[in-house]
Amino acid sequence: MKLFSEGHFLKGVAVIALSGMLLSVAGCGKTSSPTATAPVANQEAKIGVISFLSGGGAAYGEAIKQGLDMAKEELNAKNKIKINLLYEDSRGEKTDAINAANKLVNKDSVVGIIGPTLSGEMFAVGPIVNGAGVPIMGTSTTAEGITDIGEFVFRNALPESVAIPSAVKKAVDKYKLKTVALMYSNNNDFAVSGYKTFEKAVKDSGLQIVATETFADKDTDFSAQLTKIASLKPDAVMVSSLYQEAALVLKKARELGIKVPFVGGNGFNSPQLMKIAGTAAEGALVASPWFPAKDDANVKKFVEAYKAKYNKVPDQFAAQAYDALYIMSAALDKSGSATDRKKLRDSLAGIKDFQGVTGKFAFDAQRNPVMEATVLLVKDGQFTEFK
Amino acid sequence: MLNSLLNPYYLQIGMFVLINAILGISIYLTLATGQLSLGNAGFMSIGAYSSALLTIKLGLPVYLAIPTGGMASVLIALIIGFPALRLNGLYLAIATLGFGEVVRVIFLNLKITNGALGISGIPSLNVLTGNVLSALGLGDGFGGLSLQQISNCAVLLILFVILVLLLFFTRRLGFSRVGRAFAAIKADETAAQAMGINTTYFKILAFILGAFIAGVAGGLSAHLTFYIGPKDFDYHRTVEIFIFAVFGGSNLVWGPILGALLLTLLPEFLRAASDYRMMIYGAILVAMMAFRPLGLISEETVRFWRTKLGRRSSK
């Protein structure tokens, strides 16, 4: 039964090591051509995109890709520095995102990166890209602490720490709230982070929290939590979760006779909310950087063009990705180089008074966006501006 | 040439290959006694979280924290091993899969693990070796290579040494009394017991060894990826580790290692296929199971090549 004698042990190690090396050399052959620097005359900036293009969250990645593709076409039609987008799929997985980032930075030699889609991916990718000195900009990474990773990490996603307090403040002013109940999904990083922001915003406004109830993603029954909340009669309920659970919470709450306003985190910010909850969604509030029906020439033009191309109204992910590429391109123009990563970082950091479809935009000293959120109210099955 | 070969992208993939190979060894060890244990992702997460928390909260050096993480996995394996290993076959698989999910949910709800947000800013092996190297005066790189490349190579070397040591250990184990006992239990547990082998002891031993190695691999991966969250260790991860063994073949330790190597490289090679990447990946797995249900490497394969190569060299 002695299949591999001791002498063969080392041989086995060598064979595996060698085959590994051969495989990576084989992959290497393709690399040399794209690393050559672009000629000055016809400048082309290579921008990498890491996005959630396959798997459970592919809808987000797809919207981001569509927004970026549209921005690229428009920009390349008029700008001197042409943009070449290199897409890499992260499947929403940390290791895949790391590999994608390493490939873009080291093999494709991109000048900057847009993405990744999830905050968790950014926490893994950020330190690597930052260490390599490549500017990276998240378009949908809303969690706390993203830009603390390093000075090359940017985002144009309105963090929940800005959106939620503005929604809470508007609701407090309008409805004269005194007591609130909080609900959140405790197994979702995004929802937990949103809950923490809610808690802080509510306390800052001097409201009393009468109950804090949790549930989990993919839960369908919320009667226990909502019955308790109904008995405490709060003036409003704040919910931090994705739209699936949010819609079901709304439905159940209205069934149980809870008629008070609901204030939501970014999870509420989806047309799917009204689709699932129907009339139960009436009166729900959410702060969003993106409002497709906004009375603004830029927004109207973008929505028209997007509709013509993809036959649907752009969502927040598409809009923020669209703006992100415009911001990148503006920074590239200002730096005057299509390949200098350090210059791109510096000119990105200096972006201000940028007018995008998500409103007026600037980066603060922490490379977070300075922008205004529009508070939206669900009325007659539509998002309308809450004034 | 050397410079482009030592591209951090390839080096990073190399690191993932080695980590996955170590995980392959961990599942091979439990499979060696014929136990289908699917708790590896759970043990991996215990190692990863322990090691990350020890370094962040207590400031323990990484080289101590990683083995301590492995020991934490052993502790848990001891506690759940005795009741779990009374089960067999599929029942054990389901119980250990459940164990992995329980561990994940616990990490999801603990305050110290930061719940669903996970732990970020874990001290990285690359950065640490980079610091050591620059203290040695290699801060500006060496022989045309940057500091990053050298430190990545150093980490790769460390991982490779760990893998070789584990391989050596596993191979030695295979020829020892313990290994024979493992094989006997795998072949027929009742017969092994009748021959006087303490089957519980050996099954627990294999379980604990597997847990330790998975814990160490978890610790290593935490210190390579800066961030861990409960989502990284769900049952997808377990299945992935299990596929290394199934794809490569689980009868010889080379099987899971080859499986880990190929299955980690494959998605990267298929990046060129973009949209079709995961489809091709899936198709390859299906084709593989259809044509080589026992995995790429089995005793048969080794025998076949041995006789073939032997004949050629004797000519």
Boltz contact constraints between the chains, C-beta under 6 A:
constraints:
  - contact:
      token1: [A, 3]
      token2: [B, 299]
      max_distance: 6.0
  - contact:
      token1: [A, 3]
      token2: [B, 302]
      max_distance: 6.0
  - contact:
      token1: [A, 9]
      token2: [B, 171]
      max_distance: 6.0
  - contact:
      token1: [A, 12]
      token2: [B, 254]
      max_distance: 6.0
  - contact:
      token1: [A, 13]
      token2: [B, 164]
      max_distance: 6.0
  - contact:
      token1: [A, 20]
      token2: [B, 261]
      max_distance: 6.0
  - contact:
      token1: [A, 23]
      token2: [B, 265]
      max_distance: 6.0
  - contact:
      token1: [A, 24]
      token2: [B, 10]
      max_distance: 6.0
  - contact:
      token1: [A, 28]
      token2: [B, 5]
      max_distance: 6.0
  - contact:
      token1: [A, 54]
      token2: [B, 278]
      max_distance: 6.0
  - contact:
      token1: [A, 94]
      token2: [B, 225]
      max_distance: 6.0
  - contact:
      token1: [A, 94]
      token2: [B, 232]
      max_distance: 6.0
  - contact:
      token1: [A, 95]
      token2: [B, 16]
      max_distance: 6.0
  - contact:
      token1: [A, 99]
      token2: [B, 268]
      max_distance: 6.0
  - contact:
      token1: [A, 102]
      token2: [B, 8]
      max_distance: 6.0
  - contact:
      token1: [A, 102]
      token2: [B, 9]
      max_distance: 6.0
  - contact:
      token1: [A, 102]
      token2: [B, 12]
      max_distance: 6.0
  - contact:
      token1: [A, 103]
      token2: [B, 9]
      max_distance: 6.0
  - contact:
      token1: [A, 106]
      token2: [B, 7]
      max_distance: 6.0
  - contact:
      token1: [A, 106]
      token2: [B, 8]
      max_distance: 6.0
  - contact:
      token1: [A, 106]
      token2: [B, 9]
      max_distance: 6.0
  - contact:
      token1: [A, 107]
      token2: [B, 9]
      max_distance: 6.0
  - contact:
      token1: [A, 120]
      token2: [B, 229]
      max_distance: 6.0
  - contact:
      token1: [A, 123]
      token2: [B, 120]
      max_distance: 6.0
  - contact:
      token1: [A, 123]
      token2: [B, 227]
      max_distance: 6.0
  - contact:
      token1: [A, 124]
      token2: [B, 225]
      max_distance: 6.0
  - contact:
      token1: [A, 124]
      token2: [B, 226]
      max_distance: 6.0
  - contact:
      token1: [A, 124]
      token2: [B, 227]
      max_distance: 6.0
  - contact:
      token1: [A, 127]
      token2: [B, 226]
      max_distance: 6.0
  - contact:
      token1: [A, 187]
      token2: [B, 108]
      max_distance: 6.0
  - contact:
      token1: [A, 187]
      token2: [B, 116]
      max_distance: 6.0
  - contact:
      token1: [A, 188]
      token2: [B, 116]
      max_distance: 6.0
  - contact:
      token1: [A, 189]
      token2: [B, 116]
      max_distance: 6.0
  - contact:
      token1: [A, 189]
      token2: [B, 117]
      max_distance: 6.0
  - contact:
      token1: [A, 192]
      token2: [B, 115]
      max_distance: 6.0
  - contact:
      token1: [A, 192]
      token2: [B, 116]
      max_distance: 6.0
  - contact:
      token1: [A, 192]
      token2: [B, 117]
      max_distance: 6.0
